[in-house]
């Protein structure tokens, strides 16, 4: 028997944490980049995941899956981006926009992983692919584009994500505060 991605997500809810289920839900909901992936539709929609939960009331783990679906968002391009978003929100920071094209100047559009446009703060999670020479050059150009447009670019790496992402949260919080955000 073959199972759907949505059903597999629900089945995983028995063993996975709410945040890890959210990571998987974000992946299922992610809008693909057809030029890179050869597909045009997400693996699942919010409605399909919600319907799966509605059709399987009483399934072990369903409460965790419901909580994960409440936290899920369309827009994250990777598991680290979702983990970073959840860490920021759990620390009381505002919910960021995810991978939204942002016009920094005429003809210059960047798509930060997470963004707080009202404070002109962009956040990029830089995984291992960002250590390649060509990518370093692109990352420097990206940072210069944000700087010229009056934005602050916060760069996060794997080392910032240890200990419940405390260093990542501190960096983003400092950037937001420096830009006028007032914690509640």
N, C-alpha and C positions, 0 to 999 in steps of 0.2 A: 504494500500500500504506500502511496506517495502522499505526503502531507503538504499543506500550504505553508508559506513563510509565516503567515499570521498565526496559524495553529502551532507551529513550532515555537514561535515567540511565547504563546500562552503556555505551552508545555514546559518551557524553560523557567517559567515563573515559579515553579516549585522549588528550584534550587538557587536561583539568582537573587541578588539584592534588588531593591527598587531602583537604585541608580543604575545598575548594570542593565536592568530591563529597559530603562529609559534610553540608555546608549543604543541598545538593539532597536528599540522603537524608532529613535531618530534615524538610524541607518535605513530602516524599512521605509520611512517617510521621505527620505532625502530625494530631492529632485535631481535626476541624473544630468550629467553634462554629455549630451549625445555625441559631441565631437570626440570625446575621450572614451566613452563607454559603449557606444553602439546601442543604446536604449533611450527611449524618450519618456517612459513612465516610471514612477516610483515603484518599489517592490510592493507597497501597500499604501492605502490611504488611512487617514484618521477614522473615517467611517467604517472601513473594513476591519480595522483593529477593534473598534468599539462594538461592531456587530459580532465579532468572534467572542468577545467577552459576554455579550448579551445572550448568545446561543449556548454558552457553557457555564451557566450559573452553578456554583457549588464546586467547580473544579479546584483542586488544591492549588494554592498560589494565586487565585484570581484577585484577591484583595490587593496583593502587591502589583499585579498587572494593571489594575484600575488606577492605582496611585502613579505608576510609571506612565500610563497613558496621559494622565493629567499633566505630568511634567514634560511630556514629549513635545517637540517643536519641529516644524519643517525648516530646514536651512543649514543644519550642521553638516559639514562635509567629512567629519571623522569622529571616531570615538574620543580622542583627546579633546576635541572642541566641545563635545557634549559634556564630558567630565569637568572641563573648565567652566562652562556655563553654569552647571549645577553647583559647583563650588562657590562661584561668585554669588549666585542667588541665595544659597544656603547661608552665606555670610552676611546677608542683608543688603547686598548691592542691587541696583536696579537690573531688570532683565534687559540684556542687550539684544540688538538686532543681529540676525545671523546671515552672513554672506550676502548682504544687500549691496548691489552696485552703487557706488557713491561718487558723484562727480566732484572732483577736487578743484578743478579749473576747466575752462573750455577745452574739451577734447581729452581730458585726463580723468579716466574713471578707474577707480580701484574697488576691490571687493573684499573688505576686511572680514576675517573670520567672525569677529564679534565687534559691534560698534555701538557707541553712545553718541549719536549725531548731535543731540542737544548740548553736549559738553565737548564735542569735537575730539573724542577719544576713540581710537581704533585699537583693537587687540588682535594680535596674530599668534597662533600657536605654531611654533616652528619645530617640526619633527626632523627625523634624520635626513630627509631629502634636502633640507636646507643647508647641509654642509658641503654640497657639491659646488664646485667653482662657478658654474654658470648660474646656479640658483642664488649664490651669495651676491653676485652682481645684480640680479633682478631684485633681491631683497633690499639692497642699498638704494637702488632707484626707487623702489616703493616707499622706503622711509623718507627719502628726499621729497617725493611727491606729497606725502602727508604733511611734512614739515613746512613746505612752501605754502600749503593751503591753510596753515594755522592749526593743524591737528597734532595731537600727541599720539605717537604710535608706541604701544606697549608690546614688547616682544616677550613671549613666554616659551620656555623649553621644558623638557621632561624634568629637569632638576627643580623647577619651580612647583611641580605638581606633587612632590612628596609631602608627607605629613598633612594630609587633607588639603593640599594645594595652598598652604599658608603663605608661601612666598608669592605665588601668583595673585592671590587675593590682596595681599598687601600692596603689590605693585599697581594693580588696577585701582584699588581704593585710593592710593596716593595720587594717581593721575586724575581720577574723578574729583577728588577734593581740591586739587590744585586748579581745576577748571570750574569750580563753583558748586559742585554737588555737595549737599548737606546731608549727612547720615541722619536717619530718623531716630 
